[in-house]
Amino acid sequence: MNLQYISDSTGKTTGVFIPIKEWIELKSKFRGIEQVKTDIPIWHVDVVRKRLDDYRNTPDRALDFDSAMDDIEKHF
């Protein structure tokens, strides 16, 4: 399996990337794997909803990805 590990700025592994071909193979081998329930804290749902509402109300204030990354990198 060709996994790619994702690390934060301190080098701590924070995630893993599974290529889609291998994910499809895993799904066929372990039926129902994609249906594993993930509990999302209500506070997180509220934050996302607020951000979506903010965007819908003032879309001109949103930054595209490249602009947002440029802005973040200015502060490091």
mmCIF file of the N, C-alpha and C atoms, coordinates in Angstrom:
data_MODEL
# 
_entry.id   MODEL 
# 
loop_
_atom_site.group_PDB 
_atom_site.id 
_atom_site.type_symbol 
_atom_site.label_atom_id 
_atom_site.label_alt_id 
_atom_site.label_comp_id 
_atom_site.label_asym_id 
_atom_site.label_entity_id 
_atom_site.label_seq_id 
_atom_site.pdbx_PDB_ins_code 
_atom_site.Cartn_x 
_atom_site.Cartn_y 
_atom_site.Cartn_z 
_atom_site.occupancy 
_atom_site.B_iso_or_equiv 
_atom_site.pdbx_formal_charge 
_atom_site.auth_seq_id 
_atom_site.auth_comp_id 
_atom_site.auth_asym_id 
_atom_site.auth_atom_id 
_atom_site.pdbx_PDB_model_num 
ATOM 1   N N  . MET A 1 1  ? 0.845   -1.171 0.000  1.00 0.00 ? 1  MET A N  1 
ATOM 2   C CA . MET A 1 1  ? 0.000   0.000  0.000  1.00 0.00 ? 1  MET A CA 1 
ATOM 3   C C  . MET A 1 1  ? 0.890   1.233  0.000  1.00 0.00 ? 1  MET A C  1 
ATOM 4   N N  . ASN A 1 2  ? 0.553   2.184  -0.845 1.00 0.00 ? 2  ASN A N  1 
ATOM 5   C CA . ASN A 1 2  ? 1.363   3.388  -1.010 1.00 0.00 ? 2  ASN A CA 1 
ATOM 6   C C  . ASN A 1 2  ? 0.734   4.549  -0.245 1.00 0.00 ? 2  ASN A C  1 
ATOM 7   N N  . LEU A 1 3  ? 0.900   4.551  1.087  1.00 0.00 ? 3  LEU A N  1 
ATOM 8   C CA . LEU A 1 3  ? 0.333   5.602  1.923  1.00 0.00 ? 3  LEU A CA 1 
ATOM 9   C C  . LEU A 1 3  ? 1.273   6.791  1.980  1.00 0.00 ? 3  LEU A C  1 
ATOM 10  N N  . GLN A 1 4  ? 0.685   7.965  2.122  1.00 0.00 ? 4  GLN A N  1 
ATOM 11  C CA . GLN A 1 4  ? 1.469   9.181  2.320  1.00 0.00 ? 4  GLN A CA 1 
ATOM 12  C C  . GLN A 1 4  ? 1.042   9.772  3.659  1.00 0.00 ? 4  GLN A C  1 
ATOM 13  N N  . TYR A 1 5  ? 1.992   10.011 4.526  1.00 0.00 ? 5  TYR A N  1 
ATOM 14  C CA . TYR A 1 5  ? 1.694   10.548 5.839  1.00 0.00 ? 5  TYR A CA 1 
ATOM 15  C C  . TYR A 1 5  ? 1.747   12.064 5.804  1.00 0.00 ? 5  TYR A C  1 
ATOM 16  N N  . ILE A 1 6  ? 0.830   12.677 6.509  1.00 0.00 ? 6  ILE A N  1 
ATOM 17  C CA . ILE A 1 6  ? 0.723   14.135 6.574  1.00 0.00 ? 6  ILE A CA 1 
ATOM 18  C C  . ILE A 1 6  ? 1.214   14.560 7.953  1.00 0.00 ? 6  ILE A C  1 
ATOM 19  N N  . SER A 1 7  ? 2.099   15.554 7.983  1.00 0.00 ? 7  SER A N  1 
ATOM 20  C CA . SER A 1 7  ? 2.674   16.021 9.243  1.00 0.00 ? 7  SER A CA 1 
ATOM 21  C C  . SER A 1 7  ? 2.425   17.507 9.421  1.00 0.00 ? 7  SER A C  1 
ATOM 22  N N  . ASP A 1 8  ? 2.395   17.933 10.694 1.00 0.00 ? 8  ASP A N  1 
ATOM 23  C CA . ASP A 1 8  ? 2.266   19.359 10.961 1.00 0.00 ? 8  ASP A CA 1 
ATOM 24  C C  . ASP A 1 8  ? 3.652   20.009 10.933 1.00 0.00 ? 8  ASP A C  1 
ATOM 25  N N  . SER A 1 9  ? 3.699   21.284 11.261 1.00 0.00 ? 9  SER A N  1 
ATOM 26  C CA . SER A 1 9  ? 4.966   22.021 11.167 1.00 0.00 ? 9  SER A CA 1 
ATOM 27  C C  . SER A 1 9  ? 6.024   21.541 12.153 1.00 0.00 ? 9  SER A C  1 
ATOM 28  N N  . THR A 1 10 ? 5.609   20.764 13.163 1.00 0.00 ? 10 THR A N  1 
ATOM 29  C CA . THR A 1 10 ? 6.580   20.238 14.123 1.00 0.00 ? 10 THR A CA 1 
ATOM 30  C C  . THR A 1 10 ? 7.056   18.844 13.765 1.00 0.00 ? 10 THR A C  1 
ATOM 31  N N  . GLY A 1 11 ? 6.500   18.288 12.683 1.00 0.00 ? 11 GLY A N  1 
ATOM 32  C CA . GLY A 1 11 ? 6.881   16.956 12.257 1.00 0.00 ? 11 GLY A CA 1 
ATOM 33  C C  . GLY A 1 11 ? 5.979   15.860 12.805 1.00 0.00 ? 11 GLY A C  1 
ATOM 34  N N  . LYS A 1 12 ? 4.989   16.235 13.618 1.00 0.00 ? 12 LYS A N  1 
ATOM 35  C CA . LYS A 1 12 ? 4.052   15.253 14.181 1.00 0.00 ? 12 LYS A CA 1 
ATOM 36  C C  . LYS A 1 12 ? 3.095   14.778 13.089 1.00 0.00 ? 12 LYS A C  1 
ATOM 37  N N  . THR A 1 13 ? 2.955   13.466 12.948 1.00 0.00 ? 13 THR A N  1 
ATOM 38  C CA . THR A 1 13 ? 2.040   12.911 11.961 1.00 0.00 ? 13 THR A CA 1 
ATOM 39  C C  . THR A 1 13 ? 0.614   13.212 12.386 1.00 0.00 ? 13 THR A C  1 
ATOM 40  N N  . THR A 1 14 ? -0.140  13.839 11.477 1.00 0.00 ? 14 THR A N  1 
ATOM 41  C CA . THR A 1 14 ? -1.507  14.242 11.790 1.00 0.00 ? 14 THR A CA 1 
ATOM 42  C C  . THR A 1 14 ? -2.545  13.572 10.904 1.00 0.00 ? 14 THR A C  1 
ATOM 43  N N  . GLY A 1 15 ? -2.106  12.864 9.870  1.00 0.00 ? 15 GLY A N  1 
ATOM 44  C CA . GLY A 1 15 ? -3.062  12.215 8.983  1.00 0.00 ? 15 GLY A CA 1 
ATOM 45  C C  . GLY A 1 15 ? -2.366  11.302 8.005  1.00 0.00 ? 15 GLY A C  1 
ATOM 46  N N  . VAL A 1 16 ? -3.182  10.690 7.172  1.00 0.00 ? 16 VAL A N  1 
ATOM 47  C CA . VAL A 1 16 ? -2.651  9.780  6.165  1.00 0.00 ? 16 VAL A CA 1 
ATOM 48  C C  . VAL A 1 16 ? -3.480  9.932  4.894  1.00 0.00 ? 16 VAL A C  1 
ATOM 49  N N  . PHE A 1 17 ? -2.817  9.877  3.765  1.00 0.00 ? 17 PHE A N  1 
ATOM 50  C CA . PHE A 1 17 ? -3.465  9.957  2.462  1.00 0.00 ? 17 PHE A CA 1 
ATOM 51  C C  . PHE A 1 17 ? -3.418  8.568  1.831  1.00 0.00 ? 17 PHE A C  1 
ATOM 52  N N  . ILE A 1 18 ? -4.595  8.083  1.435  1.00 0.00 ? 18 ILE A N  1 
ATOM 53  C CA . ILE A 1 18 ? -4.691  6.782  0.767  1.00 0.00 ? 18 ILE A CA 1 
ATOM 54  C C  . ILE A 1 18 ? -5.067  7.041  -0.691 1.00 0.00 ? 18 ILE A C  1 
ATOM 55  N N  . PRO A 1 19 ? -4.250  6.629  -1.643 1.00 0.00 ? 19 PRO A N  1 
ATOM 56  C CA . PRO A 1 19 ? -4.605  6.825  -3.047 1.00 0.00 ? 19 PRO A CA 1 
ATOM 57  C C  . PRO A 1 19 ? -5.970  6.209  -3.360 1.00 0.00 ? 19 PRO A C  1 
ATOM 58  N N  . ILE A 1 20 ? -6.741  6.839  -4.228 1.00 0.00 ? 20 ILE A N  1 
ATOM 59  C CA . ILE A 1 20 ? -8.111  6.431  -4.502 1.00 0.00 ? 20 ILE A CA 1 
ATOM 60  C C  . ILE A 1 20 ? -8.214  4.979  -4.966 1.00 0.00 ? 20 ILE A C  1 
ATOM 61  N N  . LYS A 1 21 ? -7.275  4.528  -5.781 1.00 0.00 ? 21 LYS A N  1 
ATOM 62  C CA . LYS A 1 21 ? -7.300  3.137  -6.245 1.00 0.00 ? 21 LYS A CA 1 
ATOM 63  C C  . LYS A 1 21 ? -7.231  2.180  -5.058 1.00 0.00 ? 21 LYS A C  1 
ATOM 64  N N  . GLU A 1 22 ? -6.378  2.481  -4.113 1.00 0.00 ? 22 GLU A N  1 
ATOM 65  C CA . GLU A 1 22 ? -6.232  1.627  -2.944 1.00 0.00 ? 22 GLU A CA 1 
ATOM 66  C C  . GLU A 1 22 ? -7.433  1.748  -2.010 1.00 0.00 ? 22 GLU A C  1 
ATOM 67  N N  . TRP A 1 23 ? -8.026  2.944  -1.937 1.00 0.00 ? 23 TRP A N  1 
ATOM 68  C CA . TRP A 1 23 ? -9.231  3.133  -1.132 1.00 0.00 ? 23 TRP A CA 1 
ATOM 69  C C  . TRP A 1 23 ? -10.378 2.278  -1.688 1.00 0.00 ? 23 TRP A C  1 
ATOM 70  N N  . ILE A 1 24 ? -10.520 2.265  -3.004 1.00 0.00 ? 24 ILE A N  1 
ATOM 71  C CA . ILE A 1 24 ? -11.560 1.446  -3.637 1.00 0.00 ? 24 ILE A CA 1 
ATOM 72  C C  . ILE A 1 24 ? -11.334 -0.031 -3.322 1.00 0.00 ? 24 ILE A C  1 
ATOM 73  N N  . GLU A 1 25 ? -10.081 -0.477 -3.364 1.00 0.00 ? 25 GLU A N  1 
ATOM 74  C CA . GLU A 1 25 ? -9.764  -1.867 -3.019 1.00 0.00 ? 25 GLU A CA 1 
ATOM 75  C C  . GLU A 1 25 ? -10.116 -2.168 -1.566 1.00 0.00 ? 25 GLU A C  1 
ATOM 76  N N  . LEU A 1 26 ? -9.798  -1.234 -0.665 1.00 0.00 ? 26 LEU A N  1 
ATOM 77  C CA . LEU A 1 26 ? -10.134 -1.425 0.749  1.00 0.00 ? 26 LEU A CA 1 
ATOM 78  C C  . LEU A 1 26 ? -11.649 -1.507 0.950  1.00 0.00 ? 26 LEU A C  1 
ATOM 79  N N  . LYS A 1 27 ? -12.385 -0.647 0.231  1.00 0.00 ? 27 LYS A N  1 
ATOM 80  C CA . LYS A 1 27 ? -13.840 -0.654 0.362  1.00 0.00 ? 27 LYS A CA 1 
ATOM 81  C C  . LYS A 1 27 ? -14.442 -1.969 -0.099 1.00 0.00 ? 27 LYS A C  1 
ATOM 82  N N  . SER A 1 28 ? -13.868 -2.562 -1.143 1.00 0.00 ? 28 SER A N  1 
ATOM 83  C CA . SER A 1 28 ? -14.402 -3.841 -1.609 1.00 0.00 ? 28 SER A CA 1 
ATOM 84  C C  . SER A 1 28 ? -14.011 -4.986 -0.666 1.00 0.00 ? 28 SER A C  1 
ATOM 85  N N  . LYS A 1 29 ? -12.862 -4.867 -0.023 1.00 0.00 ? 29 LYS A N  1 
ATOM 86  C CA . LYS A 1 29 ? -12.402 -5.904 0.900  1.00 0.00 ? 29 LYS A CA 1 
ATOM 87  C C  . LYS A 1 29 ? -13.131 -5.823 2.248  1.00 0.00 ? 29 LYS A C  1 
ATOM 88  N N  . PHE A 1 30 ? -13.367 -4.599 2.718  1.00 0.00 ? 30 PHE A N  1 
ATOM 89  C CA . PHE A 1 30 ? -14.018 -4.366 4.017  1.00 0.00 ? 30 PHE A CA 1 
ATOM 90  C C  . PHE A 1 30 ? -15.324 -3.617 3.780  1.00 0.00 ? 30 PHE A C  1 
ATOM 91  N N  . ARG A 1 31 ? -16.339 -4.349 3.398  1.00 0.00 ? 31 ARG A N  1 
ATOM 92  C CA . ARG A 1 31 ? -17.651 -3.752 3.100  1.00 0.00 ? 31 ARG A CA 1 
ATOM 93  C C  . ARG A 1 31 ? -18.127 -2.888 4.266  1.00 0.00 ? 31 ARG A C  1 
ATOM 94  N N  . GLY A 1 32 ? -18.587 -1.692 3.942  1.00 0.00 ? 32 GLY A N  1 
ATOM 95  C CA . GLY A 1 32 ? -19.119 -0.783 4.951  1.00 0.00 ? 32 GLY A CA 1 
ATOM 96  C C  . GLY A 1 32 ? -18.082 0.112  5.596  1.00 0.00 ? 32 GLY A C  1 
ATOM 97  N N  . ILE A 1 33 ? -16.814 0.012  5.176  1.00 0.00 ? 33 ILE A N  1 
ATOM 98  C CA . ILE A 1 33 ? -15.753 0.810  5.800  1.00 0.00 ? 33 ILE A CA 1 
ATOM 99  C C  . ILE A 1 33 ? -16.030 2.317  5.687  1.00 0.00 ? 33 ILE A C  1 
ATOM 100 N N  . GLU A 1 34 ? -16.649 2.732  4.574  1.00 0.00 ? 34 GLU A N  1 
ATOM 101 C CA . GLU A 1 34 ? -16.906 4.161  4.388  1.00 0.00 ? 34 GLU A CA 1 
ATOM 102 C C  . GLU A 1 34 ? -18.093 4.640  5.206  1.00 0.00 ? 34 GLU A C  1 
ATOM 103 N N  . GLN A 1 35 ? -18.805 3.718  5.849  1.00 0.00 ? 35 GLN A N  1 
ATOM 104 C CA . GLN A 1 35 ? -19.964 4.086  6.644  1.00 0.00 ? 35 GLN A CA 1 
ATOM 105 C C  . GLN A 1 35 ? -19.643 4.204  8.128  1.00 0.00 ? 35 GLN A C  1 
ATOM 106 N N  . VAL A 1 36 ? -18.370 4.168  8.476  1.00 0.00 ? 36 VAL A N  1 
ATOM 107 C CA . VAL A 1 36 ? -17.987 4.328  9.869  1.00 0.00 ? 36 VAL A CA 1 
ATOM 108 C C  . VAL A 1 36 ? -18.457 5.701  10.321 1.00 0.00 ? 36 VAL A C  1 
ATOM 109 N N  . LYS A 1 37 ? -19.179 5.732  11.436 1.00 0.00 ? 37 LYS A N  1 
ATOM 110 C CA . LYS A 1 37 ? -19.756 6.979  11.917 1.00 0.00 ? 37 LYS A CA 1 
ATOM 111 C C  . LYS A 1 37 ? -18.686 7.830  12.588 1.00 0.00 ? 37 LYS A C  1 
ATOM 112 N N  . THR A 1 38 ? -18.672 9.088  12.224 1.00 0.00 ? 38 THR A N  1 
ATOM 113 C CA . THR A 1 38 ? -17.775 10.048 12.839 1.00 0.00 ? 38 THR A CA 1 
ATOM 114 C C  . THR A 1 38 ? -18.632 11.096 13.528 1.00 0.00 ? 38 THR A C  1 
ATOM 115 N N  . ASP A 1 39 ? -18.477 11.221 14.821 1.00 0.00 ? 39 ASP A N  1 
ATOM 116 C CA . ASP A 1 39 ? -19.228 12.232 15.556 1.00 0.00 ? 39 ASP A CA 1 
ATOM 117 C C  . ASP A 1 39 ? -18.530 13.574 15.412 1.00 0.00 ? 39 ASP A C  1 
ATOM 118 N N  . ILE A 1 40 ? -19.272 14.532 14.909 1.00 0.00 ? 40 ILE A N  1 
ATOM 119 C CA . ILE A 1 40 ? -18.750 15.885 14.778 1.00 0.00 ? 40 ILE A CA 1 
ATOM 120 C C  . ILE A 1 40 ? -19.333 16.696 15.926 1.00 0.00 ? 40 ILE A C  1 
ATOM 121 N N  . PRO A 1 41 ? -18.481 17.308 16.721 1.00 0.00 ? 41 PRO A N  1 
ATOM 122 C CA . PRO A 1 41 ? -18.997 18.084 17.854 1.00 0.00 ? 41 PRO A CA 1 
ATOM 123 C C  . PRO A 1 41 ? -19.927 19.203 17.360 1.00 0.00 ? 41 PRO A C  1 
ATOM 124 N N  . ILE A 1 42 ? -20.994 19.443 18.088 1.00 0.00 ? 42 ILE A N  1 
ATOM 125 C CA . ILE A 1 42 ? -21.975 20.448 17.686 1.00 0.00 ? 42 ILE A CA 1 
ATOM 126 C C  . ILE A 1 42 ? -21.339 21.832 17.556 1.00 0.00 ? 42 ILE A C  1 
ATOM 127 N N  . TRP A 1 43 ? -20.335 22.125 18.385 1.00 0.00 ? 43 TRP A N  1 
ATOM 128 C CA . TRP A 1 43 ? -19.702 23.436 18.292 1.00 0.00 ? 43 TRP A CA 1 
ATOM 129 C C  . TRP A 1 43 ? -19.024 23.598 16.936 1.00 0.00 ? 43 TRP A C  1 
ATOM 130 N N  . HIS A 1 44 ? -18.504 22.485 16.394 1.00 0.00 ? 44 HIS A N  1 
ATOM 131 C CA . HIS A 1 44 ? -17.834 22.546 15.097 1.00 0.00 ? 44 HIS A CA 1 
ATOM 132 C C  . HIS A 1 44 ? -18.855 22.777 13.982 1.00 0.00 ? 44 HIS A C  1 
ATOM 133 N N  . VAL A 1 45 ? -19.978 22.092 14.073 1.00 0.00 ? 45 VAL A N  1 
ATOM 134 C CA . VAL A 1 45 ? -21.061 22.289 13.107 1.00 0.00 ? 45 VAL A CA 1 
ATOM 135 C C  . VAL A 1 45 ? -21.511 23.749 13.137 1.00 0.00 ? 45 VAL A C  1 
ATOM 136 N N  . ASP A 1 46 ? -21.642 24.309 14.337 1.00 0.00 ? 46 ASP A N  1 
ATOM 137 C CA . ASP A 1 46 ? -22.070 25.709 14.480 1.00 0.00 ? 46 ASP A CA 1 
ATOM 138 C C  . ASP A 1 46 ? -21.066 26.669 13.838 1.00 0.00 ? 46 ASP A C  1 
ATOM 139 N N  . VAL A 1 47 ? -19.777 26.400 14.030 1.00 0.00 ? 47 VAL A N  1 
ATOM 140 C CA . VAL A 1 47 ? -18.736 27.254 13.445 1.00 0.00 ? 47 VAL A CA 1 
ATOM 141 C C  . VAL A 1 47 ? -18.815 27.222 11.914 1.00 0.00 ? 47 VAL A C  1 
ATOM 142 N N  . VAL A 1 48 ? -18.958 26.034 11.354 1.00 0.00 ? 48 VAL A N  1 
ATOM 143 C CA . VAL A 1 48 ? -19.030 25.902 9.892  1.00 0.00 ? 48 VAL A CA 1 
ATOM 144 C C  . VAL A 1 48 ? -20.281 26.600 9.357  1.00 0.00 ? 48 VAL A C  1 
ATOM 145 N N  . ARG A 1 49 ? -21.409 26.407 10.029 1.00 0.00 ? 49 ARG A N  1 
ATOM 146 C CA . ARG A 1 49 ? -22.645 27.077 9.589  1.00 0.00 ? 49 ARG A CA 1 
ATOM 147 C C  . ARG A 1 49 ? -22.496 28.590 9.627  1.00 0.00 ? 49 ARG A C  1 
ATOM 148 N N  . LYS A 1 50 ? -21.875 29.118 10.684 1.00 0.00 ? 50 LYS A N  1 
ATOM 149 C CA . LYS A 1 50 ? -21.661 30.566 10.806 1.00 0.00 ? 50 LYS A CA 1 
ATOM 150 C C  . LYS A 1 50 ? -20.777 31.066 9.664  1.00 0.00 ? 50 LYS A C  1 
ATOM 151 N N  . ARG A 1 51 ? -19.720 30.336 9.375  1.00 0.00 ? 51 ARG A N  1 
ATOM 152 C CA . ARG A 1 51 ? -18.823 30.739 8.290  1.00 0.00 ? 51 ARG A CA 1 
ATOM 153 C C  . ARG A 1 51 ? -19.528 30.710 6.943  1.00 0.00 ? 51 ARG A C  1 
ATOM 154 N N  . LEU A 1 52 ? -20.385 29.706 6.725  1.00 0.00 ? 52 LEU A N  1 
ATOM 155 C CA . LEU A 1 52 ? -21.151 29.654 5.477  1.00 0.00 ? 52 LEU A CA 1 
ATOM 156 C C  . LEU A 1 52 ? -22.117 30.828 5.383  1.00 0.00 ? 52 LEU A C  1 
ATOM 157 N N  . ASP A 1 53 ? -22.785 31.139 6.489  1.00 0.00 ? 53 ASP A N  1 
ATOM 158 C CA . ASP A 1 53 ? -23.688 32.293 6.500  1.00 0.00 ? 53 ASP A CA 1 
ATOM 159 C C  . ASP A 1 53 ? -22.922 33.588 6.214  1.00 0.00 ? 53 ASP A C  1 
ATOM 160 N N  . ASP A 1 54 ? -21.750 33.739 6.852  1.00 0.00 ? 54 ASP A N  1 
ATOM 161 C CA . ASP A 1 54 ? -20.929 34.924 6.611  1.00 0.00 ? 54 ASP A CA 1 
ATOM 162 C C  . ASP A 1 54 ? -20.557 35.038 5.142  1.00 0.00 ? 54 ASP A C  1 
ATOM 163 N N  . TYR A 1 55 ? -20.181 33.921 4.544  1.00 0.00 ? 55 TYR A N  1 
ATOM 164 C CA . TYR A 1 55 ? -19.807 33.942 3.127  1.00 0.00 ? 55 TYR A CA 1 
ATOM 165 C C  . TYR A 1 55 ? -21.006 34.304 2.254  1.00 0.00 ? 55 TYR A C  1 
ATOM 166 N N  . ARG A 1 56 ? -22.137 33.692 2.525  1.00 0.00 ? 56 ARG A N  1 
ATOM 167 C CA . ARG A 1 56 ? -23.335 33.970 1.721  1.00 0.00 ? 56 ARG A CA 1 
ATOM 168 C C  . ARG A 1 56 ? -23.745 35.438 1.826  1.00 0.00 ? 56 ARG A C  1 
ATOM 169 N N  . ASN A 1 57 ? -23.560 36.032 3.012  1.00 0.00 ? 57 ASN A N  1 
ATOM 170 C CA . ASN A 1 57 ? -23.950 37.423 3.219  1.00 0.00 ? 57 ASN A CA 1 
ATOM 171 C C  . ASN A 1 57 ? -22.947 38.418 2.657  1.00 0.00 ? 57 ASN A C  1 
ATOM 172 N N  . THR A 1 58 ? -21.676 38.047 2.607  1.00 0.00 ? 58 THR A N  1 
ATOM 173 C CA . THR A 1 58 ? -20.632 38.961 2.110  1.00 0.00 ? 58 THR A CA 1 
ATOM 174 C C  . THR A 1 58 ? -19.590 38.190 1.309  1.00 0.00 ? 58 THR A C  1 
ATOM 175 N N  . PRO A 1 59 ? -19.983 37.636 0.154  1.00 0.00 ? 59 PRO A N  1 
ATOM 176 C CA . PRO A 1 59 ? -19.033 36.826 -0.624 1.00 0.00 ? 59 PRO A CA 1 
ATOM 177 C C  . PRO A 1 59 ? -17.835 37.622 -1.137 1.00 0.00 ? 59 PRO A C  1 
ATOM 178 N N  . ASP A 1 60 ? -17.979 38.934 -1.250 1.00 0.00 ? 60 ASP A N  1 
ATOM 179 C CA . ASP A 1 60 ? -16.874 39.766 -1.742 1.00 0.00 ? 60 ASP A CA 1 
ATOM 180 C C  . ASP A 1 60 ? -15.726 39.852 -0.743 1.00 0.00 ? 60 ASP A C  1 
ATOM 181 N N  . ARG A 1 61 ? -15.942 39.456 0.507  1.00 0.00 ? 61 ARG A N  1 
ATOM 182 C CA . ARG A 1 61 ? -14.877 39.486 1.514  1.00 0.00 ? 61 ARG A CA 1 
ATOM 183 C C  . ARG A 1 61 ? -14.062 38.205 1.538  1.00 0.00 ? 61 ARG A C  1 
ATOM 184 N N  . ALA A 1 62 ? -14.498 37.184 0.814  1.00 0.00 ? 62 ALA A N  1 
ATOM 185 C CA . ALA A 1 62 ? -13.799 35.894 0.805  1.00 0.00 ? 62 ALA A CA 1 
ATOM 186 C C  . ALA A 1 62 ? -12.527 35.975 -0.033 1.00 0.00 ? 62 ALA A C  1 
ATOM 187 N N  . LEU A 1 63 ? -11.528 35.210 0.378  1.00 0.00 ? 63 LEU A N  1 
ATOM 188 C CA . LEU A 1 63 ? -10.278 35.121 -0.370 1.00 0.00 ? 63 LEU A CA 1 
ATOM 189 C C  . LEU A 1 63 ? -10.229 33.793 -1.105 1.00 0.00 ? 63 LEU A C  1 
ATOM 190 N N  . ASP A 1 64 ? -9.651  33.801 -2.290 1.00 0.00 ? 64 ASP A N  1 
ATOM 191 C CA . ASP A 1 64 ? -9.413  32.522 -2.953 1.00 0.00 ? 64 ASP A CA 1 
ATOM 192 C C  . ASP A 1 64 ? -8.247  31.833 -2.237 1.00 0.00 ? 64 ASP A C  1 
ATOM 193 N N  . PHE A 1 65 ? -8.052  30.562 -2.521 1.00 0.00 ? 65 PHE A N  1 
ATOM 194 C CA . PHE A 1 65 ? -7.051  29.763 -1.814 1.00 0.00 ? 65 PHE A CA 1 
ATOM 195 C C  . PHE A 1 65 ? -5.659  30.385 -1.880 1.00 0.00 ? 65 PHE A C  1 
ATOM 196 N N  . ASP A 1 66 ? -5.218  30.761 -3.084 1.00 0.00 ? 66 ASP A N  1 
ATOM 197 C CA . ASP A 1 66 ? -3.859  31.306 -3.227 1.00 0.00 ? 66 ASP A CA 1 
ATOM 198 C C  . ASP A 1 66 ? -3.686  32.595 -2.429 1.00 0.00 ? 66 ASP A C  1 
ATOM 199 N N  . SER A 1 67 ? -4.689  33.458 -2.456 1.00 0.00 ? 67 SER A N  1 
ATOM 200 C CA . SER A 1 67 ? -4.605  34.707 -1.692 1.00 0.00 ? 67 SER A CA 1 
ATOM 201 C C  . SER A 1 67 ? -4.573  34.423 -0.194 1.00 0.00 ? 67 SER A C  1 
ATOM 202 N N  . ALA A 1 68 ? -5.384  33.477 0.249  1.00 0.00 ? 68 ALA A N  1 
ATOM 203 C CA . ALA A 1 68 ? -5.393  33.125 1.670  1.00 0.00 ? 68 ALA A CA 1 
ATOM 204 C C  . ALA A 1 68 ? -4.032  32.572 2.088  1.00 0.00 ? 68 ALA A C  1 
ATOM 205 N N  . MET A 1 69 ? -3.447  31.707 1.270  1.00 0.00 ? 69 MET A N  1 
ATOM 206 C CA . MET A 1 69 ? -2.132  31.152 1.598  1.00 0.00 ? 69 MET A CA 1 
ATOM 207 C C  . MET A 1 69 ? -1.060  32.243 1.622  1.00 0.00 ? 69 MET A C  1 
ATOM 208 N N  . ASP A 1 70 ? -1.115  33.171 0.668  1.00 0.00 ? 70 ASP A N  1 
ATOM 209 C CA . ASP A 1 70 ? -0.166  34.286 0.663  1.00 0.00 ? 70 ASP A CA 1 
ATOM 210 C C  . ASP A 1 70 ? -0.289  35.094 1.948  1.00 0.00 ? 70 ASP A C  1 
ATOM 211 N N  . ASP A 1 71 ? -1.525  35.345 2.368  1.00 0.00 ? 71 ASP A N  1 
ATOM 212 C CA . ASP A 1 71 ? -1.765  36.113 3.582  1.00 0.00 ? 71 ASP A CA 1 
ATOM 213 C C  . ASP A 1 71 ? -1.214  35.381 4.811  1.00 0.00 ? 71 ASP A C  1 
ATOM 214 N N  . ILE A 1 72 ? -1.438  34.081 4.873  1.00 0.00 ? 72 ILE A N  1 
ATOM 215 C CA . ILE A 1 72 ? -0.933  33.286 5.999  1.00 0.00 ? 72 ILE A CA 1 
ATOM 216 C C  . ILE A 1 72 ? 0.591   33.290 6.015  1.00 0.00 ? 72 ILE A C  1 
ATOM 217 N N  . GLU A 1 73 ? 1.209   33.112 4.849  1.00 0.00 ? 73 GLU A N  1 
ATOM 218 C CA . GLU A 1 73 ? 2.668   33.034 4.788  1.00 0.00 ? 73 GLU A CA 1 
ATOM 219 C C  . GLU A 1 73 ? 3.347   34.350 5.138  1.00 0.00 ? 73 GLU A C  1 
ATOM 220 N N  . LYS A 1 74 ? 2.640   35.473 4.975  1.00 0.00 ? 74 LYS A N  1 
ATOM 221 C CA . LYS A 1 74 ? 3.204   36.772 5.365  1.00 0.00 ? 74 LYS A CA 1 
ATOM 222 C C  . LYS A 1 74 ? 3.475   36.826 6.866  1.00 0.00 ? 74 LYS A C  1 
ATOM 223 N N  . HIS A 1 75 ? 2.726   36.062 7.638  1.00 0.00 ? 75 HIS A N  1 
ATOM 224 C CA . HIS A 1 75 ? 2.829   36.123 9.088  1.00 0.00 ? 75 HIS A CA 1 
ATOM 225 C C  . HIS A 1 75 ? 3.791   35.097 9.679  1.00 0.00 ? 75 HIS A C  1 
ATOM 226 N N  . PHE A 1 76 ? 4.503   34.371 8.821  1.00 0.00 ? 76 PHE A N  1 
ATOM 227 C CA . PHE A 1 76 ? 5.455   33.368 9.316  1.00 0.00 ? 76 PHE A CA 1 
ATOM 228 C C  . PHE A 1 76 ? 6.836   33.647 8.870  1.00 0.00 ? 76 PHE A C  1 
# 
